[in-house]
Amino acid sequence: MTVAEVAASIVLTMMNAALLVLAVNLIQRKRVDSLRERLFRLRAELFDMAQSGRINFRDDAYLLIRQDINRLLRYAHRVNNTGFLIVACAMRFKGLGGNEDRAVTDALSNVSDAEVRKRLESIREKYALALCWHVPVFFVLLLVVAAFRRLAEGTPGTALVDRARIRTYTIGSFAATTSDAAPHAPR
């Protein structure tokens, strides 16, 4: 490879990296907006229940679930795979977060109307599901973007592979031989 080919390969690799960063950033913003939209809809559903008089605005179940949704709305941009795993492990092994969960469970058990209780539990499950769906999807999308990037390069591995030449390395003798598809003229 000549210096010009190496420079062109480096520039193309840097452009691919910049496009990948841009695509991941745009995807991440879209995902956060989508999560927030789902949470806003759930909060509106909860508010509609209270406005219609099915549950009191001062009821502990209403206040705690609304507080959870507001917290998720506020920090939705910080939810990622690593943070999710750390929090999940901390909750599992250290027993963190159990007090808030028990408080919501106790508040839900104090709701007298069974239909309202089921609907509140449904809202709670929906925002937990939205959060769980939000986290792993980013990892899968990142893998898809990486796979398309490899396909765009045309060859598995690196973009610096020159298709005109095939390099064969013999491991035993550490000798490298080059067979050219077409002889190169001196430059």
FIKOLZA-1660 file (N, C-alpha, C; in steps of 0.1 Angstrom, whole numbers, plus 5000, padded with zeros to 4 digits):
% residues 187
   i   px   py   pz ch aa at
   1 5008 4988 5000  A  M  N
   1 5000 5000 5000  A  M CA
   1 5009 5012 5000  A  M  C
   2 5004 5022 4993  A  T  N
   2 5012 5034 4992  A  T CA
   2 5007 5043 5004  A  T  C
   3 5015 5054 5006  A  V  N
   3 5011 5063 5017  A  V CA
   3 4998 5070 5014  A  V  C
   4 4995 5073 5002  A  A  N
   4 4982 5079 4998  A  A CA
   4 4970 5069 5001  A  A  C
   5 4972 5056 4999  A  E  N
   5 4962 5046 5001  A  E CA
   5 4959 5045 5016  A  E  C
   6 4970 5045 5024  A  V  N
   6 4969 5044 5039  A  V CA
   6 4962 5056 5044  A  V  C
   7 4966 5068 5039  A  A  N
   7 4960 5080 5044  A  A CA
   7 4945 5080 5040  A  A  C
   8 4941 5076 5028  A  A  N
   8 4927 5075 5024  A  A CA
   8 4920 5065 5033  A  A  C
   9 4926 5054 5036  A  S  N
   9 4919 5044 5045  A  S CA
   9 4917 5050 5059  A  S  C
  10 4927 5057 5064  A  I  N
  10 4926 5063 5077  A  I CA
  10 4915 5074 5078  A  I  C
  11 4914 5082 5067  A  V  N
  11 4904 5092 5066  A  V CA
  11 4890 5086 5066  A  V  C
  12 4889 5075 5057  A  L  N
  12 4876 5068 5056  A  L CA
  12 4872 5062 5070  A  L  C
  13 4882 5056 5076  A  T  N
  13 4879 5050 5089  A  T CA
  13 4874 5060 5100  A  T  C
  14 4881 5072 5099  A  M  N
  14 4877 5083 5109  A  M CA
  14 4863 5088 5105  A  M  C
  15 4860 5089 5092  A  M  N
  15 4846 5093 5088  A  M CA
  15 4836 5083 5092  A  M  C
  16 4839 5070 5091  A  N  N
  16 4830 5060 5095  A  N CA
  16 4827 5060 5110  A  N  C
  17 4838 5063 5118  A  A  N
  17 4837 5064 5132  A  A CA
  17 4828 5076 5136  A  A  C
  18 4830 5087 5129  A  A  N
  18 4822 5099 5132  A  A CA
  18 4808 5097 5129  A  A  C
  19 4805 5090 5118  A  L  N
  19 4791 5087 5114  A  L CA
  19 4785 5077 5124  A  L  C
  20 4793 5068 5129  A  L  N
  20 4788 5058 5139  A  L CA
  20 4784 5066 5152  A  L  C
  21 4793 5075 5156  A  V  N
  21 4790 5082 5168  A  V CA
  21 4778 5091 5167  A  V  C
  22 4776 5097 5155  A  L  N
  22 4764 5105 5152  A  L CA
  22 4752 5097 5152  A  L  C
  23 4752 5085 5146  A  A  N
  23 4741 5076 5145  A  A CA
  23 4737 5071 5159  A  A  C
  24 4747 5067 5167  A  V  N
  24 4744 5062 5181  A  V CA
  24 4738 5073 5189  A  V  C
  25 4743 5086 5188  A  N  N
  25 4738 5097 5195  A  N CA
  25 4723 5100 5191  A  N  C
  26 4720 5100 5178  A  L  N
  26 4707 5102 5174  A  L CA
  26 4697 5091 5179  A  L  C
  27 4702 5079 5178  A  I  N
  27 4694 5068 5182  A  I CA
  27 4691 5069 5197  A  I  C
  28 4701 5072 5205  A  Q  N
  28 4700 5074 5219  A  Q CA
  28 4689 5085 5223  A  Q  C
  29 4690 5096 5216  A  R  N
  29 4681 5107 5218  A  R CA
  29 4666 5102 5215  A  R  C
  30 4665 5095 5204  A  K  N
  30 4651 5090 5200  A  K CA
  30 4646 5080 5210  A  K  C
  31 4655 5072 5216  A  R  N
  31 4650 5062 5225  A  R CA
  31 4646 5069 5238  A  R  C
  32 4654 5079 5243  A  V  N
  32 4650 5086 5255  A  V CA
  32 4637 5093 5253  A  V  C
  33 4635 5099 5241  A  D  N
  33 4622 5106 5239  A  D CA
  33 4611 5096 5239  A  D  C
  34 4613 5084 5233  A  S  N
  34 4603 5074 5233  A  S CA
  34 4599 5069 5247  A  S  C
  35 4609 5067 5255  A  L  N
  35 4607 5063 5269  A  L CA
  35 4599 5074 5276  A  L  C
  36 4603 5086 5275  A  R  N
  36 4596 5097 5282  A  R CA
  36 4581 5098 5277  A  R  C
  37 4579 5096 5264  A  E  N
  37 4566 5097 5259  A  E CA
  37 4557 5086 5265  A  E  C
  38 4562 5074 5266  A  R  N
  38 4554 5063 5273  A  R CA
  38 4551 5067 5287  A  R  C
  39 4561 5072 5294  A  L  N
  39 4559 5076 5308  A  L CA
  39 4549 5088 5310  A  L  C
  40 4550 5097 5301  A  F  N
  40 4540 5108 5301  A  F CA
  40 4526 5102 5299  A  F  C
  41 4524 5093 5290  A  R  N
  41 4511 5087 5288  A  R CA
  41 4506 5080 5300  A  R  C
  42 4515 5072 5307  A  L  N
  42 4511 5065 5319  A  L CA
  42 4508 5075 5330  A  L  C
  43 4515 5086 5331  A  R  N
  43 4512 5096 5341  A  R CA
  43 4499 5103 5339  A  R  C
  44 4496 5105 5326  A  A  N
  44 4483 5111 5322  A  A CA
  44 4472 5101 5325  A  A  C
  45 4474 5088 5323  A  E  N
  45 4464 5078 5327  A  E CA
  45 4461 5078 5342  A  E  C
  46 4472 5079 5349  A  L  N
  46 4471 5080 5364  A  L CA
  46 4463 5092 5368  A  L  C
  47 4466 5103 5362  A  F  N
  47 4460 5116 5365  A  F CA
  47 4445 5115 5362  A  F  C
  48 4442 5109 5350  A  D  N
  48 4428 5108 5347  A  D CA
  48 4420 5100 5357  A  D  C
  49 4426 5089 5362  A  M  N
  49 4419 5081 5373  A  M CA
  49 4416 5090 5385  A  M  C
  50 4426 5098 5389  A  A  N
  50 4423 5107 5400  A  A CA
  50 4413 5118 5397  A  A  C
  51 4414 5123 5385  A  Q  N
  51 4405 5134 5382  A  Q CA
  51 4390 5129 5381  A  Q  C
  52 4389 5117 5377  A  S  N
  52 4375 5111 5376  A  S CA
  52 4370 5107 5389  A  S  C
  53 4378 5108 5400  A  G  N
  53 4373 5104 5413  A  G CA
  53 4375 5090 5417  A  G  C
  54 4381 5082 5409  A  R  N
  54 4383 5068 5412  A  R CA
  54 4393 5066 5423  A  R  C
  55 4403 5075 5424  A  I  N
  55 4412 5075 5435  A  I CA
  55 4415 5089 5439  A  I  C
  56 4418 5092 5451  A  N  N
  56 4420 5105 5456  A  N CA
  56 4434 5110 5453  A  N  C
  57 4436 5123 5450  A  F  N
  57 4449 5129 5446  A  F CA
  57 4458 5127 5458  A  F  C
  58 4453 5126 5470  A  R  N
  58 4461 5125 5483  A  R CA
  58 4464 5111 5487  A  R  C
  59 4459 5101 5479  A  D  N
  59 4461 5087 5483  A  D CA
  59 4476 5084 5481  A  D  C
  60 4481 5076 5491  A  D  N
  60 4495 5072 5490  A  D CA
  60 4499 5064 5478  A  D  C
  61 4490 5056 5473  A  A  N
  61 4493 5048 5461  A  A CA
  61 4495 5057 5449  A  A  C
  62 4486 5067 5448  A  Y  N
  62 4486 5077 5437  A  Y CA
  62 4499 5085 5438  A  Y  C
  63 4502 5090 5450  A  L  N
  63 4514 5098 5452  A  L CA
  63 4527 5091 5449  A  L  C
  64 4528 5078 5454  A  L  N
  64 4540 5071 5453  A  L CA
  64 4543 5067 5438  A  L  C
  65 4532 5062 5431  A  I  N
  65 4534 5059 5417  A  I CA
  65 4537 5071 5409  A  I  C
  66 4530 5082 5411  A  R  N
  66 4533 5094 5404  A  R CA
  66 4548 5099 5407  A  R  C
  67 4552 5097 5419  A  Q  N
  67 4566 5101 5423  A  Q CA
  67 4576 5092 5415  A  Q  C
  68 4573 5079 5414  A  D  N
  68 4582 5070 5406  A  D CA
  68 4582 5074 5392  A  D  C
  69 4571 5077 5386  A  I  N
  69 4570 5081 5372  A  I CA
  69 4578 5094 5370  A  I  C
  70 4576 5104 5379  A  N  N
  70 4583 5117 5377  A  N CA
  70 4598 5115 5379  A  N  C
  71 4602 5106 5387  A  R  N
  71 4617 5103 5389  A  R CA
  71 4622 5097 5376  A  R  C
  72 4615 5088 5370  A  L  N
  72 4619 5082 5358  A  L CA
  72 4620 5092 5346  A  L  C
  73 4610 5101 5346  A  L  N
  73 4610 5111 5336  A  L CA
  73 4622 5120 5337  A  L  C
  74 4625 5124 5349  A  R  N
  74 4636 5133 5352  A  R CA
  74 4650 5127 5348  A  R  C
  75 4651 5114 5351  A  Y  N
  75 4665 5108 5349  A  Y CA
  75 4665 5098 5337  A  Y  C
  76 4655 5099 5328  A  A  N
  76 4655 5090 5317  A  A CA
  76 4667 5090 5308  A  A  C
  77 4673 5102 5307  A  H  N
  77 4685 5103 5299  A  H CA
  77 4697 5096 5305  A  H  C
  78 4697 5093 5318  A  R  N
  78 4708 5086 5324  A  R CA
  78 4706 5071 5325  A  R  C
  79 4695 5066 5320  A  V  N
  79 4693 5051 5321  A  V CA
  79 4701 5045 5310  A  V  C
  80 4710 5036 5313  A  N  N
  80 4718 5028 5304  A  N CA
  80 4720 5014 5309  A  N  C
  81 4727 5006 5301  A  N  N
  81 4729 4992 5304  A  N CA
  81 4737 4991 5317  A  N  C
  82 4748 4998 5318  A  T  N
  82 4757 4997 5330  A  T CA
  82 4750 5001 5342  A  T  C
  83 4743 5013 5342  A  G  N
  83 4736 5017 5354  A  G CA
  83 4725 5008 5358  A  G  C
  84 4718 5003 5348  A  F  N
  84 4707 4994 5351  A  F CA
  84 4712 4981 5358  A  F  C
  85 4723 4976 5353  A  L  N
  85 4729 4964 5359  A  L CA
  85 4734 4966 5373  A  L  C
  86 4740 4978 5375  A  I  N
  86 4745 4981 5389  A  I CA
  86 4734 4983 5398  A  I  C
  87 4723 4990 5394  A  V  N
  87 4712 4991 5403  A  V CA
  87 4705 4978 5406  A  V  C
  88 4703 4970 5395  A  A  N
  88 4697 4957 5397  A  A CA
  88 4705 4948 5407  A  A  C
  89 4718 4948 5405  A  C  N
  89 4726 4940 5414  A  C CA
  89 4726 4945 5428  A  C  C
  90 4726 4958 5430  A  A  N
  90 4725 4964 5443  A  A CA
  90 4712 4961 5450  A  A  C
  91 4701 4962 5442  A  M  N
  91 4688 4958 5448  A  M CA
  91 4687 4944 5451  A  M  C
  92 4693 4935 5443  A  R  N
  92 4692 4921 5445  A  R CA
  92 4701 4916 5457  A  R  C
  93 4714 4921 5457  A  F  N
  93 4723 4915 5467  A  F CA
  93 4724 4923 5480  A  F  C
  94 4722 4936 5479  A  K  N
  94 4723 4945 5491  A  K CA
  94 4709 4948 5497  A  K  C
  95 4699 4945 5490  A  G  N
  95 4685 4948 5495  A  G CA
  95 4681 4962 5494  A  G  C
  96 4688 4970 5485  A  L  N
  96 4685 4984 5484  A  L CA
  96 4672 4986 5476  A  L  C
  97 4665 4996 5478  A  G  N
  97 4653 4999 5471  A  G CA
  97 4641 4992 5476  A  G  C
  98 4642 4983 5485  A  G  N
  98 4631 4975 5490  A  G CA
  98 4621 4983 5498  A  G  C
  99 4626 4994 5505  A  N  N
  99 4616 5002 5513  A  N CA
  99 4606 5009 5504  A  N  C
 100 4611 5015 5493  A  E  N
 100 4602 5022 5484  A  E CA
 100 4592 5012 5478  A  E  C
 101 4597 5000 5474  A  D  N
 101 4588 4990 5468  A  D CA
 101 4578 4985 5478  A  D  C
 102 4582 4983 5490  A  R  N
 102 4572 4979 5501  A  R CA
 102 4562 4990 5503  A  R  C
 103 4566 5002 5503  A  A  N
 103 4557 5013 5506  A  A CA
 103 4546 5014 5495  A  A  C
 104 4550 5012 5482  A  V  N
 104 4541 5012 5471  A  V CA
 104 4531 5000 5472  A  V  C
 105 4537 4988 5475  A  T  N
 105 4529 4976 5477  A  T CA
 105 4519 4978 5488  A  T  C
 106 4524 4983 5500  A  D  N
 106 4514 4986 5511  A  D CA
 106 4504 4996 5507  A  D  C
 107 4507 5006 5500  A  A  N
 107 4498 5016 5496  A  A CA
 107 4487 5010 5486  A  A  C
 108 4492 5002 5477  A  L  N
 108 4483 4995 5468  A  L CA
 108 4473 4986 5476  A  L  C
 109 4478 4979 5486  A  S  N
 109 4469 4970 5493  A  S CA
 109 4459 4978 5501  A  S  C
 110 4461 4990 5504  A  N  N
 110 4452 4999 5511  A  N CA
 110 4441 5004 5502  A  N  C
 111 4442 5003 5489  A  V  N
 111 4432 5008 5480  A  V CA
 111 4420 4998 5481  A  V  C
 112 4408 5004 5484  A  S  N
 112 4396 4995 5487  A  S CA
 112 4390 4990 5474  A  S  C
 113 4390 4997 5463  A  D  N
 113 4384 4992 5451  A  D CA
 113 4394 4983 5443  A  D  C
 114 4390 4971 5441  A  A  N
 114 4398 4961 5434  A  A CA
 114 4401 4965 5420  A  A  C
 115 4392 4970 5413  A  E  N
 115 4394 4974 5399  A  E CA
 115 4405 4985 5398  A  E  C
 116 4404 4995 5407  A  V  N
 116 4413 5006 5408  A  V CA
 116 4427 5001 5411  A  V  C
 117 4428 4992 5421  A  R  N
 117 4440 4985 5425  A  R CA
 117 4447 4978 5413  A  R  C
 118 4439 4971 5405  A  K  N
 118 4444 4964 5394  A  K CA
 118 4449 4974 5383  A  K  C
 119 4442 4984 5381  A  R  N
 119 4446 4994 5371  A  R CA
 119 4459 5001 5376  A  R  C
 120 4460 5004 5389  A  L  N
 120 4473 5010 5394  A  L CA
 120 4485 5001 5393  A  L  C
 121 4482 4988 5396  A  E  N
 121 4493 4978 5394  A  E CA
 121 4496 4977 5379  A  E  C
 122 4487 4978 5370  A  S  N
 122 4489 4977 5356  A  S CA
 122 4498 4989 5352  A  S  C
 123 4495 5001 5357  A  I  N
 123 4503 5013 5353  A  I CA
 123 4517 5010 5358  A  I  C
 124 4519 5005 5370  A  R  N
 124 4532 5003 5376  A  R CA
 124 4540 4992 5368  A  R  C
 125 4533 4982 5363  A  E  N
 125 4539 4972 5355  A  E CA
 125 4543 4978 5341  A  E  C
 126 4535 4986 5336  A  K  N
 126 4538 4992 5323  A  K CA
 126 4550 5001 5323  A  K  C
 127 4552 5009 5334  A  Y  N
 127 4564 5017 5334  A  Y CA
 127 4576 5009 5337  A  Y  C
 128 4575 4998 5345  A  A  N
 128 4586 4990 5347  A  A CA
 128 4590 4983 5334  A  A  C
 129 4580 4978 5326  A  L  N
 129 4583 4972 5314  A  L CA
 129 4589 4982 5304  A  L  C
 130 4584 4994 5304  A  A  N
 130 4590 5004 5295  A  A CA
 130 4604 5007 5298  A  A  C
 131 4608 5007 5311  A  L  N
 131 4622 5009 5315  A  L CA
 131 4630 4997 5311  A  L  C
 132 4625 4985 5313  A  C  N
 132 4632 4973 5309  A  C CA
 132 4634 4972 5294  A  C  C
 133 4624 4976 5287  A  W  N
 133 4625 4975 5272  A  W CA
 133 4635 4986 5267  A  W  C
 134 4636 4997 5274  A  H  N
 134 4645 5008 5270  A  H CA
 134 4659 5004 5271  A  H  C
 135 4663 4997 5282  A  V  N
 135 4677 4994 5284  A  V CA
 135 4683 4984 5274  A  V  C
 136 4678 4972 5273  A  P  N
 136 4684 4962 5264  A  P CA
 136 4684 4966 5249  A  P  C
 137 4674 4974 5245  A  V  N
 137 4672 4977 5231  A  V CA
 137 4684 4985 5226  A  V  C
 138 4690 4994 5235  A  F  N
 138 4702 5001 5231  A  F CA
 138 4713 4992 5227  A  F  C
 139 4715 4982 5235  A  F  N
 139 4726 4972 5233  A  F CA
 139 4724 4965 5219  A  F  C
 140 4712 4961 5217  A  V  N
 140 4708 4954 5204  A  V CA
 140 4710 4963 5192  A  V  C
 141 4706 4976 5194  A  L  N
 141 4707 4985 5183  A  L CA
 141 4722 4988 5180  A  L  C
 142 4730 4988 5190  A  L  N
 142 4744 4991 5189  A  L CA
 142 4750 4979 5181  A  L  C
 143 4746 4967 5184  A  L  N
 143 4751 4955 5176  A  L CA
 143 4747 4956 5162  A  L  C
 144 4734 4960 5159  A  V  N
 144 4729 4961 5145  A  V CA
 144 4737 4971 5138  A  V  C
 145 4740 4983 5144  A  V  N
 145 4748 4993 5137  A  V CA
 145 4762 4988 5134  A  V  C
 146 4768 4981 5144  A  A  N
 146 4781 4975 5141  A  A CA
 146 4781 4965 5130  A  A  C
 147 4771 4957 5129  A  A  N
 147 4770 4947 5119  A  A CA
 147 4768 4954 5105  A  A  C
 148 4760 4964 5104  A  F  N
 148 4758 4971 5092  A  F CA
 148 4771 4979 5088  A  F  C
 149 4778 4983 5097  A  R  N
 149 4791 4990 5094  A  R CA
 149 4801 4980 5088  A  R  C
 150 4801 4968 5094  A  R  N
 150 4810 4957 5088  A  R CA
 150 4805 4954 5074  A  R  C
 151 4792 4953 5072  A  L  N
 151 4787 4950 5058  A  L CA
 151 4791 4961 5048  A  L  C
 152 4790 4973 5053  A  A  N
 152 4793 4985 5044  A  A CA
 152 4808 4985 5040  A  A  C
 153 4816 4980 5049  A  E  N
 153 4831 4979 5046  A  E CA
 153 4833 4969 5035  A  E  C
 154 4824 4959 5033  A  G  N
 154 4826 4949 5023  A  G CA
 154 4833 4937 5026  A  G  C
 155 4841 4938 5036  A  T  N
 155 4849 4926 5041  A  T CA
 155 4849 4925 5056  A  T  C
 156 4849 4913 5061  A  P  N
 156 4849 4912 5075  A  P CA
 156 4863 4916 5080  A  P  C
 157 4863 4922 5092  A  G  N
 157 4876 4927 5097  A  G CA
 157 4878 4941 5095  A  G  C
 158 4889 4945 5089  A  T  N
 158 4893 4959 5089  A  T CA
 158 4890 4965 5075  A  T  C
 159 4889 4978 5074  A  A  N
 159 4887 4985 5062  A  A CA
 159 4900 4987 5054  A  A  C
 160 4911 4984 5061  A  L  N
 160 4924 4986 5054  A  L CA
 160 4928 4975 5045  A  L  C
 161 4919 4965 5044  A  V  N
 161 4923 4953 5035  A  V CA
 161 4923 4958 5021  A  V  C
 162 4933 4955 5014  A  D  N
 162 4934 4958 5000  A  D CA
 162 4930 4946 4992  A  D  C
 163 4919 4947 4984  A  R  N
 163 4914 4935 4977  A  R CA
 163 4923 4931 4966  A  R  C
 164 4931 4939 4961  A  A  N
 164 4940 4936 4950  A  A CA
 164 4951 4926 4954  A  A  C
 165 4954 4926 4967  A  R  N
 165 4965 4918 4971  A  R CA
 165 4960 4908 4982  A  R  C
 166 4965 4896 4982  A  I  N
 166 4962 4886 4992  A  I CA
 166 4974 4883 4999  A  I  C
 167 4975 4885 5012  A  R  N
 167 4987 4883 5020  A  R CA
 167 4985 4870 5027  A  R  C
 168 4994 4861 5026  A  T  N
 168 4994 4848 5033  A  T CA
 168 5006 4848 5042  A  T  C
 169 5003 4845 5055  A  Y  N
 169 5013 4845 5064  A  Y CA
 169 5015 4830 5069  A  Y  C
 170 5027 4825 5068  A  T  N
 170 5030 4811 5072  A  T CA
 170 5034 4812 5087  A  T  C
 171 5027 4806 5095  A  I  N
 171 5030 4808 5110  A  I CA
 171 5043 4801 5113  A  I  C
 172 5046 4789 5108  A  G  N
 172 5058 4782 5111  A  G CA
 172 5071 4789 5108  A  G  C
 173 5071 4795 5096  A  S  N
 173 5084 4801 5092  A  S CA
 173 5084 4816 5094  A  S  C
 174 5072 4822 5098  A  F  N
 174 5071 4836 5100  A  F CA
 174 5074 4844 5087  A  F  C
 175 5073 4837 5076  A  A  N
 175 5076 4844 5063  A  A CA
 175 5063 4849 5057  A  A  C
 176 5063 4860 5051  A  A  N
 176 5051 4866 5045  A  A CA
 176 5053 4866 5030  A  A  C
 177 5043 4861 5023  A  T  N
 177 5044 4861 5008  A  T CA
 177 5032 4869 5003  A  T  C
 178 5034 4876 4992  A  T  N
 178 5024 4884 4986  A  T CA
 178 5021 4880 4972  A  T  C
 179 5009 4877 4969  A  S  N
 179 5005 4874 4955  A  S CA
 179 4996 4886 4950  A  S  C
 180 5000 4892 4940  A  D  N
 180 4992 4903 4934  A  D CA
 180 4982 4899 4924  A  D  C
 181 4970 4904 4924  A  A  N
 181 4961 4901 4914  A  A CA
 181 4965 4907 4901  A  A  C
 182 4970 4919 4902  A  A  N
 182 4975 4927 4890  A  A CA
 182 4988 4933 4894  A  A  C
 183 4999 4932 4886  A  P  N
 183 5011 4939 4890  A  P CA
 183 5010 4954 4891  A  P  C
 184 5016 4959 4901  A  H  N
 184 5015 4974 4903  A  H CA
 184 5027 4981 4896  A  H  C
 185 5024 4991 4890  A  A  N
 185 5034 4999 4883  A  A CA
 185 5041 5007 4894  A  A  C
 186 5054 5010 4892  A  P  N
 186 5062 5018 4902  A  P CA
 186 5056 5032 4903  A  P  C
 187 5056 5037 4915  A  R  N
 187 5050 5050 4916  A  R CA
 187 5060 5060 4921  A  R  C
% end
